[in-house]
Amino acid sequence: MKRPKRLILFFLPGTLLYLVLFLYPSLSGLYYSLTDWDGLSPSYRFVGMENYAILLEHIVFRKSLANNLKFMLAVVVLQFALSLLLSLNLSRNTKVNIALRSLYFVPTIISSVAVGFIWTFMYDPTLGLINNLLTSLGLEGLTQNWLGNTELAIFSLAFVQAWAHIGQMIILFVAGLQAIPPELLEAARLDGGSRWKIFAKVIWPLLAPAAAIVAAYTTIQSFKAFDLIFTMTSGGPVYATEILSTFIYSAAFTNYTYGLAAAASMFFLLLISLITLLQFYILRTGRASY
């Protein structure tokens, strides 16, 4: 009888934290998404699915959703590909590789607000390092108003997001690579396997769990990039960099339509869950096909 009681006590702190910090806020958000609460008034009306219907017709919401998907795809592809490529070359624990891994990790420990201010200056069309560097190399035709161009701004922000977090993904990939038994790699080399075949038939299937974590984490990060985007563009120009998180912020704290913001948050949660599950399914299916 003592052991079950001890198990209950063991799980109780974590369960309480989950209930208070996750389940209760989630259920509260779901409830408020069915009301017209402005976030301040003591009273409000129950409006059912009206907020969700408004979202479907809301031009800025649809624009923010499209921007978020563009941003996510750019970040996931860029960050995944670069971190995988770099980790393949930095997996050995040599002094140089350890130093380089530490160097790549440095942007991760800098706050997103600081990163945003740094890159806002670097993207400046007149004083910024990027345009000045292109000009000094004789590539004036490539200079841009990186954050003022409505077609380019969201991808400029995606590059900054990937740059800031690529160090984390390298660490995850390196951990996965170092967990692969070296005997398997040596046997593949002795069998005459090329570098590509060894990667495709040995490394990638065993690296798939780490790849799934990287893909899911990168996706979630790209949807939560509020602080970076708010610091650099605040959703402009002309909503060209407005994403779901900035839309939710504006709806709740600028327009005081808290019910609408809660409905957008529920949609946000569902979208991230579906995309993450799809990624895990694709990676698991790809691994099983080997």
CYANA upper distance limits for C-alpha pairs under 8 A (distance plus 0.5 A):
  1 MET  CA      5 LYS  CA      7.32
  2 LYS  CA      6 ARG  CA      6.75
  3 ARG  CA      7 LEU  CA      6.72
  4 PRO  CA      8 ILE  CA      6.72
  5 LYS  CA      9 LEU  CA      6.78
  6 ARG  CA     10 PHE  CA      6.57
  7 LEU  CA     11 PHE  CA      6.81
  8 ILE  CA     12 LEU  CA      6.40
  9 LEU  CA     13 PRO  CA      8.01
 11 PHE  CA     15 THR  CA      6.57
 12 LEU  CA     16 LEU  CA      6.54
 13 PRO  CA     17 LEU  CA      6.75
 14 GLY  CA     18 TYR  CA      6.65
 15 THR  CA     19 LEU  CA      6.66
 16 LEU  CA     20 VAL  CA      6.54
 17 LEU  CA     21 LEU  CA      6.14
 17 LEU  CA     22 PHE  CA      8.13
 18 TYR  CA     22 PHE  CA      5.74
 18 TYR  CA     23 LEU  CA      6.80
 19 LEU  CA     23 LEU  CA      5.29
 19 LEU  CA     24 TYR  CA      6.29
 20 VAL  CA     24 TYR  CA      6.03
 20 VAL  CA     25 PRO  CA      7.84
 21 LEU  CA     25 PRO  CA      7.00
 22 PHE  CA     26 SER  CA      6.54
 23 LEU  CA     27 LEU  CA      6.63
 24 TYR  CA     28 SER  CA      6.51
 25 PRO  CA     29 GLY  CA      6.49
 26 SER  CA     30 LEU  CA      6.76
 27 LEU  CA     31 TYR  CA      6.69
 28 SER  CA     32 TYR  CA      6.62
 29 GLY  CA     33 SER  CA      6.54
 29 GLY  CA    262 ALA  CA      5.91
 29 GLY  CA    263 ALA  CA      8.17
 29 GLY  CA    265 SER  CA      8.16
 29 GLY  CA    266 MET  CA      7.82
 30 LEU  CA     34 LEU  CA      7.48
 30 LEU  CA    262 ALA  CA      7.34
 30 LEU  CA    263 ALA  CA      7.64
 30 LEU  CA    266 MET  CA      7.11
 31 TYR  CA     35 THR  CA      7.69
 32 TYR  CA     36 ASP  CA      8.14
 32 TYR  CA     37 TRP  CA      7.47
 32 TYR  CA    258 TYR  CA      8.14
 32 TYR  CA    259 GLY  CA      5.88
 32 TYR  CA    262 ALA  CA      6.72
 32 TYR  CA    263 ALA  CA      8.32
 33 SER  CA     51 ASN  CA      7.24
 33 SER  CA    258 TYR  CA      8.33
 33 SER  CA    259 GLY  CA      5.09
 33 SER  CA    260 LEU  CA      6.70
 33 SER  CA    261 ALA  CA      7.84
 33 SER  CA    262 ALA  CA      5.12
 33 SER  CA    263 ALA  CA      4.90
 33 SER  CA    266 MET  CA      8.27
 34 LEU  CA     46 PHE  CA      6.43
 34 LEU  CA     47 VAL  CA      6.04
 34 LEU  CA     48 GLY  CA      5.10
 34 LEU  CA     49 MET  CA      6.47
 34 LEU  CA     50 GLU  CA      7.79
 34 LEU  CA     51 ASN  CA      7.30
 34 LEU  CA    259 GLY  CA      7.16
 34 LEU  CA    263 ALA  CA      7.96
 35 THR  CA     44 TYR  CA      7.11
 35 THR  CA     45 ARG  CA      5.98
 35 THR  CA     46 PHE  CA      4.82
 35 THR  CA     47 VAL  CA      5.51
 35 THR  CA     48 GLY  CA      7.14
 35 THR  CA     51 ASN  CA      8.29
 35 THR  CA    259 GLY  CA      5.95
 36 ASP  CA     44 TYR  CA      6.35
 36 ASP  CA     45 ARG  CA      6.09
 36 ASP  CA     46 PHE  CA      7.13
 36 ASP  CA     47 VAL  CA      6.93
 36 ASP  CA     51 ASN  CA      8.41
 36 ASP  CA    257 THR  CA      7.68
 36 ASP  CA    258 TYR  CA      7.77
 36 ASP  CA    259 GLY  CA      5.60
 36 ASP  CA    260 LEU  CA      7.96
 37 TRP  CA     41 SER  CA      7.54
 37 TRP  CA     43 SER  CA      7.79
 37 TRP  CA     44 TYR  CA      5.44
 37 TRP  CA     45 ARG  CA      7.49
 37 TRP  CA    257 THR  CA      7.28
 37 TRP  CA    258 TYR  CA      6.19
 37 TRP  CA    259 GLY  CA      5.81
 38 ASP  CA     44 TYR  CA      8.32
 38 ASP  CA    252 ALA  CA      8.10
 38 ASP  CA    256 TYR  CA      5.42
 38 ASP  CA    257 THR  CA      5.34
 38 ASP  CA    258 TYR  CA      5.34
 38 ASP  CA    259 GLY  CA      7.20
 39 GLY  CA    252 ALA  CA      7.67
 39 GLY  CA    256 TYR  CA      6.80
 39 GLY  CA    257 THR  CA      7.66
 39 GLY  CA    258 TYR  CA      5.68
 39 GLY  CA    259 GLY  CA      8.36
 47 VAL  CA     51 ASN  CA      8.11
 49 MET  CA     53 ALA  CA      6.89
 50 GLU  CA     54 ILE  CA      6.74
 51 ASN  CA     55 LEU  CA      6.78
 51 ASN  CA    259 GLY  CA      7.37
 51 ASN  CA    260 LEU  CA      5.77
 51 ASN  CA    263 ALA  CA      6.76
 52 TYR  CA     56 LEU  CA      7.03
 52 TYR  CA    260 LEU  CA      8.03
 52 TYR  CA    263 ALA  CA      6.58
 52 TYR  CA    264 ALA  CA      8.18
 53 ALA  CA     57 GLU  CA      7.32
 54 ILE  CA     58 HIS  CA      6.45
 55 LEU  CA     61 PHE  CA      6.87
 55 LEU  CA     62 ARG  CA      8.33
 55 LEU  CA    260 LEU  CA      8.10
 55 LEU  CA    264 ALA  CA      7.80
 56 LEU  CA     61 PHE  CA      8.31
 56 LEU  CA     62 ARG  CA      7.85
 57 GLU  CA     62 ARG  CA      8.34
 58 HIS  CA     62 ARG  CA      6.82
 59 ILE  CA     63 LYS  CA      6.64
 60 VAL  CA     64 SER  CA      6.51
 60 VAL  CA    239 TYR  CA      7.77
 60 VAL  CA    242 GLU  CA      8.49
 60 VAL  CA    247 PHE  CA      8.24
 61 PHE  CA     65 LEU  CA      6.65
 61 PHE  CA    244 LEU  CA      7.71
 61 PHE  CA    247 PHE  CA      7.26
 62 ARG  CA     66 ALA  CA      6.76
 63 LYS  CA     67 ASN  CA      6.63
 63 LYS  CA    239 TYR  CA      7.83
 63 LYS  CA    240 ALA  CA      8.34
 63 LYS  CA    242 GLU  CA      7.77
 63 LYS  CA    243 ILE  CA      8.32
 64 SER  CA     68 ASN  CA      6.46
 64 SER  CA    239 TYR  CA      7.95
 64 SER  CA    241 THR  CA      7.91
 64 SER  CA    242 GLU  CA      5.40
 64 SER  CA    243 ILE  CA      4.67
 64 SER  CA    244 LEU  CA      5.90
 64 SER  CA    247 PHE  CA      7.36
 65 LEU  CA     69 LEU  CA      6.79
 65 LEU  CA    243 ILE  CA      6.68
 65 LEU  CA    244 LEU  CA      6.51
 66 ALA  CA     70 LYS  CA      6.83
 66 ALA  CA    243 ILE  CA      8.50
 67 ASN  CA     71 PHE  CA      6.50
 67 ASN  CA    154 ILE  CA      7.57
 67 ASN  CA    240 ALA  CA      7.64
 67 ASN  CA    241 THR  CA      6.84
 67 ASN  CA    242 GLU  CA      7.11
 67 ASN  CA    243 ILE  CA      6.29
 68 ASN  CA     72 MET  CA      6.43
 68 ASN  CA    222 SER  CA      8.37
 68 ASN  CA    223 PHE  CA      7.23
 68 ASN  CA    242 GLU  CA      8.26
 68 ASN  CA    243 ILE  CA      5.47
 68 ASN  CA    244 LEU  CA      7.06
 69 LEU  CA     73 LEU  CA      6.61
 70 LYS  CA     74 ALA  CA      6.66
 70 LYS  CA    154 ILE  CA      8.10
 70 LYS  CA    155 PHE  CA      8.34
 71 PHE  CA     75 VAL  CA      6.56
 71 PHE  CA    154 ILE  CA      6.75
 71 PHE  CA    155 PHE  CA      7.05
 71 PHE  CA    157 LEU  CA      8.37
 71 PHE  CA    158 ALA  CA      6.16
 71 PHE  CA    222 SER  CA      7.35
 72 MET  CA     76 VAL  CA      6.42
 72 MET  CA    158 ALA  CA      8.28
 72 MET  CA    219 THR  CA      6.63
 72 MET  CA    222 SER  CA      5.77
 72 MET  CA    223 PHE  CA      7.32
 73 LEU  CA     77 VAL  CA      6.51
 74 ALA  CA     78 LEU  CA      6.44
 74 ALA  CA    155 PHE  CA      7.35
 74 ALA  CA    158 ALA  CA      6.61
 74 ALA  CA    159 PHE  CA      8.33
 75 VAL  CA     79 GLN  CA      6.11
 75 VAL  CA     80 PHE  CA      8.41
 75 VAL  CA    158 ALA  CA      5.79
 75 VAL  CA    159 PHE  CA      7.36
 75 VAL  CA    161 GLN  CA      7.32
 75 VAL  CA    162 ALA  CA      6.13
 75 VAL  CA    218 THR  CA      7.85
 75 VAL  CA    219 THR  CA      8.35
 75 VAL  CA    222 SER  CA      7.15
 76 VAL  CA     80 PHE  CA      6.08
 76 VAL  CA    162 ALA  CA      8.49
 76 VAL  CA    215 ALA  CA      7.15
 76 VAL  CA    218 THR  CA      6.38
 76 VAL  CA    219 THR  CA      6.81
 76 VAL  CA    222 SER  CA      8.35
 77 VAL  CA     81 ALA  CA      6.41
 78 LEU  CA     82 LEU  CA      6.53
 78 LEU  CA    159 PHE  CA      8.16
 78 LEU  CA    162 ALA  CA      7.18
 79 GLN  CA     83 SER  CA      6.35
 79 GLN  CA    162 ALA  CA      5.53
 79 GLN  CA    163 TRP  CA      8.10
 79 GLN  CA    165 HIS  CA      8.30
 79 GLN  CA    166 ILE  CA      6.35
 79 GLN  CA    169 MET  CA      8.24
 79 GLN  CA    218 THR  CA      8.12
 80 PHE  CA     84 LEU  CA      6.53
 80 PHE  CA    169 MET  CA      7.99
 80 PHE  CA    214 VAL  CA      7.65
 80 PHE  CA    215 ALA  CA      7.43
 80 PHE  CA    218 THR  CA      8.39
 81 ALA  CA     85 LEU  CA      6.63
 82 LEU  CA     86 LEU  CA      6.54
 82 LEU  CA    166 ILE  CA      8.10
 83 SER  CA     87 SER  CA      6.39
 83 SER  CA    166 ILE  CA      6.33
 83 SER  CA    167 GLY  CA      7.92
 83 SER  CA    169 MET  CA      6.31
 83 SER  CA    170 ILE  CA      5.47
 83 SER  CA    173 PHE  CA      7.99
 84 LEU  CA     88 LEU  CA      6.71
 84 LEU  CA    169 MET  CA      8.41
 84 LEU  CA    170 ILE  CA      7.26
 84 LEU  CA    173 PHE  CA      6.99
 85 LEU  CA     89 ASN  CA      7.32
 86 LEU  CA     90 LEU  CA      6.64
 86 LEU  CA    170 ILE  CA      7.47
 87 SER  CA     91 SER  CA      6.09
 87 SER  CA    170 ILE  CA      5.81
 87 SER  CA    171 ILE  CA      8.13
 87 SER  CA    173 PHE  CA      6.55
 87 SER  CA    174 VAL  CA      5.96
 88 LEU  CA    174 VAL  CA      7.92
 88 LEU  CA    177 LEU  CA      8.22
 90 LEU  CA     97 ASN  CA      5.64
 90 LEU  CA     98 ILE  CA      8.16
 90 LEU  CA    100 LEU  CA      8.25
 90 LEU  CA    101 ARG  CA      7.64
 90 LEU  CA    174 VAL  CA      7.82
 91 SER  CA     97 ASN  CA      7.89
 91 SER  CA    174 VAL  CA      5.66
 91 SER  CA    177 LEU  CA      7.11
 91 SER  CA    178 GLN  CA      7.18
 92 ARG  CA     97 ASN  CA      7.22
 92 ARG  CA    178 GLN  CA      8.45
 93 ASN  CA     97 ASN  CA      6.71
 93 ASN  CA     98 ILE  CA      6.59
 94 THR  CA     98 ILE  CA      6.62
 95 LYS  CA     99 ALA  CA      6.64
 96 VAL  CA    100 LEU  CA      6.66
 97 ASN  CA    101 ARG  CA      6.53
 98 ILE  CA    102 SER  CA      6.70
 99 ALA  CA    103 LEU  CA      6.70
100 LEU  CA    104 TYR  CA      6.68
101 ARG  CA    105 PHE  CA      6.69
101 ARG  CA    167 GLY  CA      7.58
101 ARG  CA    170 ILE  CA      7.99
101 ARG  CA    171 ILE  CA      8.07
102 SER  CA    106 VAL  CA      6.94
102 SER  CA    167 GLY  CA      8.46
104 TYR  CA    166 ILE  CA      7.65
104 TYR  CA    167 GLY  CA      5.32
105 PHE  CA    109 ILE  CA      7.79
105 PHE  CA    165 HIS  CA      8.22
105 PHE  CA    166 ILE  CA      7.89
105 PHE  CA    167 GLY  CA      4.53
105 PHE  CA    168 GLN  CA      6.85
106 VAL  CA    110 ILE  CA      7.52
106 VAL  CA    167 GLY  CA      7.85
107 PRO  CA    115 VAL  CA      8.29
107 PRO  CA    163 TRP  CA      8.01
107 PRO  CA    164 ALA  CA      5.53
107 PRO  CA    165 HIS  CA      7.41
107 PRO  CA    167 GLY  CA      7.91
108 THR  CA    164 ALA  CA      6.03
108 THR  CA    165 HIS  CA      5.85
108 THR  CA    166 ILE  CA      8.28
108 THR  CA    167 GLY  CA      6.95
108 THR  CA    168 GLN  CA      7.38
110 ILE  CA    114 ALA  CA      7.13
110 ILE  CA    115 VAL  CA      7.19
111 SER  CA    115 VAL  CA      6.81
112 SER  CA    116 GLY  CA      6.47
112 SER  CA    164 ALA  CA      8.47
112 SER  CA    227 ASP  CA      6.72
112 SER  CA    228 LEU  CA      5.88
113 VAL  CA    117 PHE  CA      6.84
113 VAL  CA    227 ASP  CA      6.68
113 VAL  CA    228 LEU  CA      6.39
113 VAL  CA    231 THR  CA      6.57
114 ALA  CA    118 ILE  CA      6.72
115 VAL  CA    119 TRP  CA      6.67
115 VAL  CA    164 ALA  CA      7.90
115 VAL  CA    228 LEU  CA      7.85
116 GLY  CA    120 THR  CA      6.45
116 GLY  CA    228 LEU  CA      5.82
116 GLY  CA    229 ILE  CA      8.01
116 GLY  CA    231 THR  CA      6.16
116 GLY  CA    232 MET  CA      5.92
117 PHE  CA    121 PHE  CA      6.91
117 PHE  CA    231 THR  CA      7.42
117 PHE  CA    232 MET  CA      7.23
118 ILE  CA    122 MET  CA      6.88
119 TRP  CA    123 TYR  CA      6.43
119 TRP  CA    160 VAL  CA      7.73
119 TRP  CA    232 MET  CA      8.39
120 THR  CA    124 ASP  CA      6.72
120 THR  CA    232 MET  CA      6.32
121 PHE  CA    127 LEU  CA      7.94
121 PHE  CA    128 GLY  CA      6.00
121 PHE  CA    129 LEU  CA      8.23
122 MET  CA    127 LEU  CA      8.20
122 MET  CA    128 GLY  CA      4.72
122 MET  CA    129 LEU  CA      5.39
122 MET  CA    130 ILE  CA      6.43
123 TYR  CA    128 GLY  CA      5.69
123 TYR  CA    129 LEU  CA      7.54
123 TYR  CA    130 ILE  CA      6.73
123 TYR  CA    131 ASN  CA      7.88
123 TYR  CA    145 ASN  CA      7.90
123 TYR  CA    146 TRP  CA      6.34
123 TYR  CA    147 LEU  CA      7.44
124 ASP  CA    128 GLY  CA      4.71
124 ASP  CA    129 LEU  CA      8.20
124 ASP  CA    131 ASN  CA      8.23
124 ASP  CA    145 ASN  CA      7.65
124 ASP  CA    146 TRP  CA      8.00
124 ASP  CA    147 LEU  CA      8.48
125 PRO  CA    131 ASN  CA      6.80
125 PRO  CA    143 THR  CA      8.16
125 PRO  CA    144 GLN  CA      6.97
125 PRO  CA    145 ASN  CA      5.58
125 PRO  CA    146 TRP  CA      7.63
126 THR  CA    131 ASN  CA      7.70
126 THR  CA    132 ASN  CA      8.14
127 LEU  CA    131 ASN  CA      8.28
127 LEU  CA    132 ASN  CA      7.63
128 GLY  CA    132 ASN  CA      6.82
129 LEU  CA    133 LEU  CA      6.36
130 ILE  CA    134 LEU  CA      6.74
130 ILE  CA    143 THR  CA      8.37
131 ASN  CA    135 THR  CA      6.59
131 ASN  CA    140 GLU  CA      8.23
131 ASN  CA    143 THR  CA      5.63
131 ASN  CA    144 GLN  CA      7.54
132 ASN  CA    136 SER  CA      6.64
133 LEU  CA    137 LEU  CA      6.81
134 LEU  CA    138 GLY  CA      6.90
134 LEU  CA    139 LEU  CA      5.47
134 LEU  CA    140 GLU  CA      6.50
134 LEU  CA    142 LEU  CA      7.44
134 LEU  CA    143 THR  CA      7.03
135 THR  CA    139 LEU  CA      5.82
135 THR  CA    140 GLU  CA      5.22
135 THR  CA    143 THR  CA      7.89
139 LEU  CA    143 THR  CA      7.80
144 GLN  CA    149 ASN  CA      8.24
145 ASN  CA    149 ASN  CA      6.31
146 TRP  CA    152 LEU  CA      6.86
146 TRP  CA    153 ALA  CA      6.23
146 TRP  CA    156 SER  CA      6.83
147 LEU  CA    152 LEU  CA      7.65
147 LEU  CA    153 ALA  CA      5.04
147 LEU  CA    154 ILE  CA      8.40
147 LEU  CA    156 SER  CA      7.40
147 LEU  CA    233 THR  CA      7.67
147 LEU  CA    237 PRO  CA      8.29
148 GLY  CA    152 LEU  CA      8.48
148 GLY  CA    153 ALA  CA      6.90
148 GLY  CA    237 PRO  CA      6.64
149 ASN  CA    153 ALA  CA      6.07
149 ASN  CA    237 PRO  CA      8.09
150 THR  CA    154 ILE  CA      8.26
150 THR  CA    237 PRO  CA      6.73
150 THR  CA    238 VAL  CA      7.91
150 THR  CA    240 ALA  CA      5.81
150 THR  CA    241 THR  CA      8.48
151 GLU  CA    240 ALA  CA      7.86
152 LEU  CA    156 SER  CA      6.75
153 ALA  CA    157 LEU  CA      6.84
153 ALA  CA    240 ALA  CA      7.47
153 ALA  CA    241 THR  CA      7.11
154 ILE  CA    158 ALA  CA      6.74
154 ILE  CA    240 ALA  CA      7.29
154 ILE  CA    241 THR  CA      5.73
155 PHE  CA    159 PHE  CA      6.79
156 SER  CA    160 VAL  CA      7.14
157 LEU  CA    161 GLN  CA      6.77
157 LEU  CA    229 ILE  CA      7.58
158 ALA  CA    162 ALA  CA      6.71
159 PHE  CA    163 TRP  CA      6.57
160 VAL  CA    164 ALA  CA      6.59
161 GLN  CA    165 HIS  CA      6.97
161 GLN  CA    222 SER  CA      7.97
161 GLN  CA    225 ALA  CA      8.15
161 GLN  CA    228 LEU  CA      8.21
162 ALA  CA    166 ILE  CA      6.17
165 HIS  CA    169 MET  CA      7.47
166 ILE  CA    170 ILE  CA      6.77
167 GLY  CA    171 ILE  CA      6.94
168 GLN  CA    172 LEU  CA      7.03
169 MET  CA    173 PHE  CA      6.67
169 MET  CA    214 VAL  CA      6.58
170 ILE  CA    174 VAL  CA      6.43
171 ILE  CA    175 ALA  CA      6.62
172 LEU  CA    176 GLY  CA      6.86
172 LEU  CA    210 ALA  CA      6.92
172 LEU  CA    214 VAL  CA      7.64
173 PHE  CA    177 LEU  CA      6.62
173 PHE  CA    207 LEU  CA      8.07
173 PHE  CA    210 ALA  CA      6.60
173 PHE  CA    211 ALA  CA      7.64
173 PHE  CA    214 VAL  CA      8.37
174 VAL  CA    178 GLN  CA      6.53
175 ALA  CA    179 ALA  CA      6.81
176 GLY  CA    180 ILE  CA      7.40
176 GLY  CA    206 LEU  CA      8.34
176 GLY  CA    207 LEU  CA      6.19
176 GLY  CA    209 PRO  CA      8.45
176 GLY  CA    210 ALA  CA      6.22
177 LEU  CA    203 ILE  CA      7.97
177 LEU  CA    207 LEU  CA      7.07
180 ILE  CA    184 LEU  CA      8.19
180 ILE  CA    203 ILE  CA      7.93
180 ILE  CA    206 LEU  CA      7.32
180 ILE  CA    207 LEU  CA      8.47
181 PRO  CA    185 LEU  CA      7.75
182 PRO  CA    186 GLU  CA      6.68
183 GLU  CA    187 ALA  CA      6.53
184 LEU  CA    188 ALA  CA      6.72
184 LEU  CA    202 VAL  CA      8.04
185 LEU  CA    189 ARG  CA      6.80
185 LEU  CA    198 ILE  CA      7.71
185 LEU  CA    202 VAL  CA      7.76
186 GLU  CA    190 LEU  CA      6.72
187 ALA  CA    191 ASP  CA      6.73
188 ALA  CA    192 GLY  CA      7.15
188 ALA  CA    193 GLY  CA      6.07
188 ALA  CA    198 ILE  CA      6.89
188 ALA  CA    202 VAL  CA      8.41
189 ARG  CA    193 GLY  CA      5.76
189 ARG  CA    194 SER  CA      7.86
189 ARG  CA    198 ILE  CA      8.10
193 GLY  CA    197 LYS  CA      6.30
193 GLY  CA    198 ILE  CA      6.37
194 SER  CA    198 ILE  CA      6.58
195 ARG  CA    199 PHE  CA      6.66
196 TRP  CA    200 ALA  CA      6.56
197 LYS  CA    201 LYS  CA      6.21
197 LYS  CA    202 VAL  CA      8.23
198 ILE  CA    202 VAL  CA      5.78
198 ILE  CA    203 ILE  CA      6.90
199 PHE  CA    203 ILE  CA      5.11
199 PHE  CA    204 TRP  CA      6.21
200 ALA  CA    204 TRP  CA      5.92
200 ALA  CA    205 PRO  CA      7.86
201 LYS  CA    205 PRO  CA      7.18
201 LYS  CA    290 TYR  CA      7.54
202 VAL  CA    206 LEU  CA      7.07
203 ILE  CA    207 LEU  CA      6.40
204 TRP  CA    208 ALA  CA      6.44
204 TRP  CA    287 ARG  CA      8.46
205 PRO  CA    287 ARG  CA      5.70
205 PRO  CA    290 TYR  CA      7.47
207 LEU  CA    211 ALA  CA      6.64
208 ALA  CA    212 ALA  CA      6.53
208 ALA  CA    283 LEU  CA      7.06
208 ALA  CA    284 ARG  CA      7.87
208 ALA  CA    287 ARG  CA      6.89
209 PRO  CA    213 ILE  CA      6.95
210 ALA  CA    214 VAL  CA      6.69
211 ALA  CA    215 ALA  CA      6.55
211 ALA  CA    283 LEU  CA      8.27
212 ALA  CA    216 ALA  CA      6.59
212 ALA  CA    279 GLN  CA      7.52
212 ALA  CA    280 PHE  CA      6.29
212 ALA  CA    283 LEU  CA      6.76
213 ILE  CA    217 TYR  CA      6.40
214 VAL  CA    218 THR  CA      6.36
215 ALA  CA    219 THR  CA      6.60
215 ALA  CA    279 GLN  CA      7.54
216 ALA  CA    220 ILE  CA      6.77
216 ALA  CA    276 THR  CA      5.91
216 ALA  CA    279 GLN  CA      7.42
216 ALA  CA    280 PHE  CA      8.12
217 TYR  CA    221 GLN  CA      6.58
218 THR  CA    222 SER  CA      6.63
219 THR  CA    223 PHE  CA      6.97
219 THR  CA    272 ILE  CA      8.21
219 THR  CA    276 THR  CA      7.78
220 ILE  CA    224 LYS  CA      6.77
220 ILE  CA    272 ILE  CA      7.23
221 GLN  CA    225 ALA  CA      6.66
223 PHE  CA    243 ILE  CA      8.37
223 PHE  CA    244 LEU  CA      7.96
223 PHE  CA    245 SER  CA      7.74
223 PHE  CA    272 ILE  CA      8.18
224 LYS  CA    245 SER  CA      7.12
225 ALA  CA    229 ILE  CA      6.85
225 ALA  CA    245 SER  CA      8.14
226 PHE  CA    230 PHE  CA      6.30
226 PHE  CA    243 ILE  CA      8.47
226 PHE  CA    245 SER  CA      6.21
226 PHE  CA    246 THR  CA      6.52
227 ASP  CA    231 THR  CA      6.47
228 LEU  CA    232 MET  CA      6.73
229 ILE  CA    233 THR  CA      6.21
229 ILE  CA    234 SER  CA      6.44
229 ILE  CA    235 GLY  CA      7.14
229 ILE  CA    241 THR  CA      7.85
230 PHE  CA    234 SER  CA      4.45
230 PHE  CA    235 GLY  CA      6.95
230 PHE  CA    246 THR  CA      7.58
233 THR  CA    237 PRO  CA      7.70
233 THR  CA    241 THR  CA      7.61
234 SER  CA    241 THR  CA      8.19
234 SER  CA    242 GLU  CA      7.92
234 SER  CA    246 THR  CA      8.08
235 GLY  CA    239 TYR  CA      5.76
235 GLY  CA    240 ALA  CA      7.00
235 GLY  CA    241 THR  CA      4.98
235 GLY  CA    242 GLU  CA      4.43
235 GLY  CA    243 ILE  CA      7.60
235 GLY  CA    246 THR  CA      7.29
236 GLY  CA    240 ALA  CA      5.95
236 GLY  CA    241 THR  CA      6.01
236 GLY  CA    242 GLU  CA      7.08
237 PRO  CA    241 THR  CA      7.49
242 GLU  CA    246 THR  CA      6.56
242 GLU  CA    247 PHE  CA      7.05
243 ILE  CA    247 PHE  CA      6.63
244 LEU  CA    248 ILE  CA      6.62
244 LEU  CA    264 ALA  CA      8.08
244 LEU  CA    268 PHE  CA      7.53
245 SER  CA    249 TYR  CA      6.75
246 THR  CA    250 SER  CA      6.65
247 PHE  CA    251 ALA  CA      6.56
247 PHE  CA    261 ALA  CA      8.32
248 ILE  CA    252 ALA  CA      6.59
248 ILE  CA    261 ALA  CA      5.35
248 ILE  CA    262 ALA  CA      8.15
248 ILE  CA    264 ALA  CA      6.89
248 ILE  CA    265 SER  CA      7.32
249 TYR  CA    253 PHE  CA      6.29
249 TYR  CA    254 THR  CA      7.79
249 TYR  CA    261 ALA  CA      7.87
250 SER  CA    254 THR  CA      5.24
250 SER  CA    255 ASN  CA      6.65
251 ALA  CA    255 ASN  CA      5.53
251 ALA  CA    256 TYR  CA      6.51
251 ALA  CA    257 THR  CA      5.82
251 ALA  CA    258 TYR  CA      6.99
251 ALA  CA    260 LEU  CA      7.25
251 ALA  CA    261 ALA  CA      5.79
252 ALA  CA    256 TYR  CA      5.32
252 ALA  CA    257 THR  CA      5.79
252 ALA  CA    258 TYR  CA      5.04
252 ALA  CA    259 GLY  CA      8.42
252 ALA  CA    260 LEU  CA      8.17
252 ALA  CA    261 ALA  CA      5.91
253 PHE  CA    257 THR  CA      8.36
253 PHE  CA    258 TYR  CA      8.28
257 THR  CA    261 ALA  CA      6.85
258 TYR  CA    262 ALA  CA      6.58
259 GLY  CA    263 ALA  CA      6.79
260 LEU  CA    264 ALA  CA      6.76
261 ALA  CA    265 SER  CA      6.64
262 ALA  CA    266 MET  CA      6.81
263 ALA  CA    267 PHE  CA      6.85
264 ALA  CA    268 PHE  CA      6.49
265 SER  CA    269 LEU  CA      6.64
266 MET  CA    270 LEU  CA      6.76
267 PHE  CA    271 LEU  CA      6.59
268 PHE  CA    272 ILE  CA      6.80
269 LEU  CA    273 SER  CA      6.73
270 LEU  CA    274 LEU  CA      6.67
271 LEU  CA    275 ILE  CA      6.68
272 ILE  CA    276 THR  CA      6.51
273 SER  CA    277 LEU  CA      6.60
274 LEU  CA    278 LEU  CA      6.61
275 ILE  CA    279 GLN  CA      6.72
276 THR  CA    280 PHE  CA      6.82
277 LEU  CA    281 TYR  CA      6.64
278 LEU  CA    282 ILE  CA      6.65
279 GLN  CA    283 LEU  CA      6.62
280 PHE  CA    284 ARG  CA      6.37
281 TYR  CA    285 THR  CA      6.43
282 ILE  CA    286 GLY  CA      6.51
283 LEU  CA    287 ARG  CA      6.58
284 ARG  CA    288 ALA  CA      6.67
285 THR  CA    289 SER  CA      6.78
286 GLY  CA    290 TYR  CA      7.62
